[in-house]
């Protein structure tokens, strides 16, 4: 693989936002949107020099996506791993190095939620808060520490090396009965802001730098905010 080869890696591919997010990383796509969900309208396509790595604890969540990408002429592979567990994530990234020798990350996407739970506050257990922080900010912390060195290595030659963090309205608004979800989501957002301010200046050396964003606020049409 050439010195300037890149890959995208997505942690958390499943029936939620992960599949539509994959579409946004492809060179050619179309969406068909309904009130309840988004479906693909075109096959996923990737160039062979920009493969995609999919991480999920359940291989059923990525198998069909990998097949779809490959049938369209792209390159992708899935790894069964828990991105919130340091040893599991480390092992997964070793697999990436073996499969894509010499490649560096052009995009790293953390798409694991902060333990969604809707419950009255007085009915909550401390363990539920721990779970929210484990999958939210703690998982993001591990993922970012592992991928940022590769992203920084890509800066001189990649147009837009990016660490992307998906979130929810709970990261900016703590609604009633969503205490633990909001706590974990807020914390993930705070960590993302800190990382953007620390590492954003490094990306300004990217060949095509003309603008940047710290947060992009997009909501579905039917959502009450």
KADACOR-V273202 format. One record per backbone hydrogen bond with DSSP energy under -1.0 kcal/mol. CO is the residue of the C=O (numbers start at 1). NH is the residue of the N-H. If there is no record, write none. Layout:
# KADACOR-V273202
co=<CO & CO>
nh=<NH & NH>
This chain:
# KADACOR-V273202
co=<2 & 5 & 7 & 7 & 8 & 9 & 10 & 11 & 17 & 18 & 19 & 20 & 22 & 23 & 30 & 32 & 37 & 39 & 45 & 47 & 49 & 51 & 52 & 53 & 54 & 55 & 56 & 58 & 59 & 59 & 62 & 63 & 64 & 65 & 66 & 67 & 69 & 70 & 75 & 77 & 79 & 82 & 85 & 86 & 87 & 88 & 89 & 90 & 91 & 92 & 93 & 94 & 95 & 96 & 100 & 104 & 106 & 107 & 108 & 109 & 110 & 120 & 121 & 125 & 125 & 126 & 127 & 128 & 129 & 130 & 131 & 132 & 133 & 136 & 137 & 138 & 139 & 140 & 141 & 142 & 143 & 144 & 147 & 148 & 149 & 150 & 154 & 154 & 162 & 164 & 168 & 169 & 169 & 173 & 175 & 177 & 178 & 179 & 180 & 181 & 182 & 183 & 184 & 185 & 186 & 187 & 188 & 189 & 190 & 191 & 192 & 193 & 194 & 195 & 196 & 199 & 202 & 203 & 206 & 220>
nh=<5 & 104 & 106 & 107 & 53 & 109 & 55 & 111 & 21 & 22 & 23 & 24 & 25 & 26 & 41 & 39 & 34 & 32 & 27 & 50 & 6 & 8 & 77 & 10 & 79 & 12 & 81 & 61 & 62 & 63 & 66 & 67 & 68 & 69 & 70 & 71 & 74 & 73 & 52 & 54 & 56 & 85 & 89 & 90 & 91 & 92 & 93 & 94 & 95 & 96 & 97 & 98 & 99 & 100 & 103 & 7 & 162 & 9 & 164 & 11 & 166 & 123 & 124 & 128 & 129 & 130 & 131 & 132 & 133 & 134 & 135 & 136 & 138 & 140 & 141 & 142 & 143 & 144 & 145 & 146 & 147 & 148 & 151 & 152 & 153 & 154 & 157 & 158 & 108 & 110 & 171 & 172 & 173 & 175 & 178 & 119 & 182 & 183 & 184 & 185 & 186 & 187 & 188 & 189 & 190 & 191 & 192 & 193 & 194 & 195 & 196 & 197 & 198 & 199 & 200 & 203 & 205 & 206 & 209 & 223>
